[in-house]
Amino acid sequence: MTQYLLSVFGDEAALAAIPPEEMQRAYKQVDVFNEELKAAGGWVFAGGLHPSSTATVVRTADGKADGKVVTTDGPYLETKEQLGGFWIIEAVDLDAALAWATKGSQACMAPVEVRPFQDDPS
């Protein structure tokens, strides 16, 4: 089975404007989805993220492995939509991963990007 990253993206400003009762409904729907994914044997790991304002970017200033390290507060990219959470799942193929992503998107009420992990080179 292949592992896939299901990434949840959204507009943080729009997310902050969602009424609390609607957010609670989404949380409950995600809990149900997670249990279904676990029961099917596809669950590996999942998590929600704090807002992008809590991010810290770490990079080497000159792009070299032995270069000076620079850290900056905030997200790496300045964009309207940010990564808000993710699932790592196992699925037999891309079609199965897309089916899980469809259910996940419906549960969390946000777009979900599907990407396979690279094969283990060993």
Long-range contacts (C-beta under 8 A, 24 or more apart in sequence): 1-90, 1-91, 1-92, 2-90, 2-91, 2-92, 2-93, 2-97, 2-116, 2-117, 3-44, 3-88, 3-89, 3-90, 3-116, 3-117, 4-88, 4-89, 4-90, 4-91, 4-94, 4-97, 4-100, 4-114, 4-115, 4-116, 4-117, 5-86, 5-87, 5-88, 5-113, 5-114, 5-115, 5-116, 5-117, 6-86, 6-87, 6-88, 6-89, 6-97, 6-100, 6-101, 6-104, 6-112, 6-113, 6-114, 7-83, 7-85, 7-86, 7-112, 7-113, 7-115, 8-83, 8-84, 8-85, 8-86, 8-104, 8-105, 8-108, 8-110, 8-111, 8-112, 9-81, 9-82, 9-83, 9-84, 9-110, 9-111, 9-112, 9-113, 10-81, 10-82, 10-84, 10-110, 10-111, 11-80, 11-81, 11-82, 12-51, 12-52, 12-82, 12-84, 15-84, 26-107, 26-108, 26-109, 29-106, 29-107, 29-108, 29-109, 30-104, 30-107, 30-108, 32-107, 33-103, 33-104, 33-107, 33-108, 36-103, 37-87, 37-89, 37-100, 41-90, 42-89, 42-90, 42-91, 42-96, 42-100, 43-87, 43-89, 44-87, 44-88, 44-89, 44-90, 45-87, 45-88, 46-85, 46-86, 46-87, 46-88, 47-85, 47-86, 48-84, 48-85, 49-83, 49-84, 49-85, 49-86, 51-82, 52-82, 52-83, 81-111, 84-110
